[in-house]
Amino acid sequence: MRSTADVASGVGKGLFAGAVGTVSMTVSSTVEAKLRGRGSSSAPADAAGKVLGVQPRDEDGQARFSTAVHWGYGIGWGAARGLIELAEPSPRTAAATHFAAVWGSSLVMLPALDVAPAPWKQPPSGVAMDAFHHMVYAAGTSAAYAVIDR
């Protein structure tokens, strides 16, 4: 049985690792968006706005809210990565479990909140790119966790 200190330590390390993973995902999605000539996704901020009842008044407010949601979501999911580690899985299993939890929840939550189409209603290339960015996040988070946990 894990102590409260073990749980707190895992969550704390996970939060920091989640920040690193968020940086990784931000870089990958920014580069991809520029290469493909598309804007950034508003779906996470739209979902958070629905759940929290937040409606930014203007474009600047929307950009600030989107940034806050992006970072809060990424750092928060890092805590889950820390909790996964408490089960002592292999590094690959921990990263895969974290990826499945993060991406899987977005595949369910965003369509349920009506801010993104269901995966089967999207082009395969869009689903693949979304999976890629979430994989970058999970890999970055897991690599950072491993360094912190040494």
C-alpha positions in Angstrom: 0.0 0.0 0.0 1.3 3.4 -0.9 1.6 6.2 1.6 0.1 9.6 1.3 3.7 10.9 0.7 4.2 8.5 -2.2 0.9 9.7 -3.8 1.8 13.4 -3.3 5.3 12.8 -4.7 3.9 11.0 -7.7 1.3 13.7 -8.4 3.9 16.5 -7.9 6.4 14.9 -10.3 3.5 14.3 -12.7 2.4 17.9 -12.7 5.9 19.1 -13.6 6.2 16.3 -16.2 2.8 17.4 -17.6 4.2 20.9 -18.1 7.1 19.4 -20.1 4.6 17.3 -22.1 2.5 20.4 -22.8 5.6 22.2 -24.2 6.2 19.2 -26.4 2.7 19.1 -27.7 2.6 22.9 -28.2 5.7 22.7 -30.3 4.5 19.8 -32.4 1.0 21.3 -33.0 2.4 24.7 -33.8 4.8 23.4 -36.3 2.2 21.2 -37.9 -0.4 24.0 -38.1 2.1 26.3 -39.8 3.2 23.6 -42.3 -0.5 22.8 -43.1 -1.6 26.4 -43.0 -4.3 25.9 -40.4 -5.3 27.7 -37.2 -5.1 26.2 -33.8 -8.0 24.1 -32.4 -10.5 25.8 -30.2 -12.3 22.6 -29.2 -10.6 22.2 -25.8 -11.4 25.8 -24.9 -14.9 25.5 -26.3 -15.4 22.3 -24.1 -14.0 24.0 -21.0 -16.2 27.1 -21.7 -19.3 24.9 -21.8 -18.4 23.0 -18.6 -17.4 26.1 -16.7 -19.9 28.5 -18.2 -17.2 30.8 -19.4 -17.7 32.8 -22.6 -14.8 35.2 -23.4 -16.0 38.5 -24.7 -13.6 39.0 -27.6 -10.8 37.4 -29.6 -8.1 38.4 -27.1 -10.1 36.9 -24.3 -10.7 33.7 -26.3 -7.0 33.4 -26.9 -6.1 33.9 -23.2 -8.8 31.4 -22.2 -7.6 28.9 -24.8 -4.0 29.2 -23.6 -5.1 28.8 -19.9 -7.1 25.7 -20.8 -4.3 24.2 -22.9 -1.8 24.5 -20.1 -4.2 23.6 -17.3 -5.3 20.5 -19.1 -1.8 19.4 -20.0 -0.4 20.0 -16.6 -3.4 18.4 -14.9 -3.1 15.2 -17.0 0.5 15.1 -15.8 -0.9 14.3 -12.3 -2.6 11.2 -13.8 0.8 10.2 -15.2 2.2 10.4 -11.7 -0.6 8.2 -10.4 -0.1 5.7 -13.1 3.6 5.4 -12.0 2.5 4.3 -8.5 1.3 1.0 -10.0 5.0 0.4 -11.1 4.4 -0.4 -14.8 7.2 -0.6 -17.3 8.1 2.7 -18.8 6.4 1.8 -22.1 3.3 0.6 -20.4 3.0 3.7 -18.3 3.4 6.0 -21.4 0.9 3.9 -23.4 -1.6 3.9 -20.5 -1.2 7.7 -20.2 -1.6 8.2 -23.9 -4.7 6.0 -24.0 -6.3 7.9 -21.0 -5.6 11.4 -22.4 -6.4 10.8 -26.0 -9.3 8.4 -25.3 -10.9 10.9 -23.0 -10.7 13.7 -25.6 -12.2 11.3 -28.2 -15.2 10.8 -26.0 -15.5 14.2 -24.2 -15.2 16.6 -27.1 -18.0 15.0 -29.2 -20.2 14.5 -26.1 -19.9 18.3 -25.5 -20.7 18.9 -29.2 -17.5 20.9 -29.8 -15.8 18.4 -32.2 -17.1 15.6 -34.5 -16.9 12.0 -33.5 -13.7 10.4 -34.7 -15.6 8.3 -37.4 -17.0 11.6 -38.8 -13.5 13.1 -39.3 -11.0 12.5 -42.1 -8.5 9.7 -41.1 -5.6 12.2 -41.6 -7.1 14.5 -38.9 -7.6 11.7 -36.5 -4.0 10.5 -37.1 -2.6 14.0 -36.6 -4.6 14.3 -33.3 -3.2 11.0 -32.2 0.3 12.1 -33.1 0.1 15.3 -31.0 -1.3 13.4 -28.0 1.5 10.8 -28.5 4.0 13.6 -28.4 2.4 14.9 -25.2 2.5 11.4 -23.6 6.1 10.7 -24.6 7.3 14.2 -23.5 5.5 13.7 -20.1 6.8 10.2 -19.6 10.4 11.2 -20.5 10.2 14.2 -18.1 8.8 11.9 -15.4 11.6 9.5 -15.8 14.2 12.2 -15.5 12.5 13.7 -12.4 12.0 10.3 -10.8 15.7 9.2 -11.0 
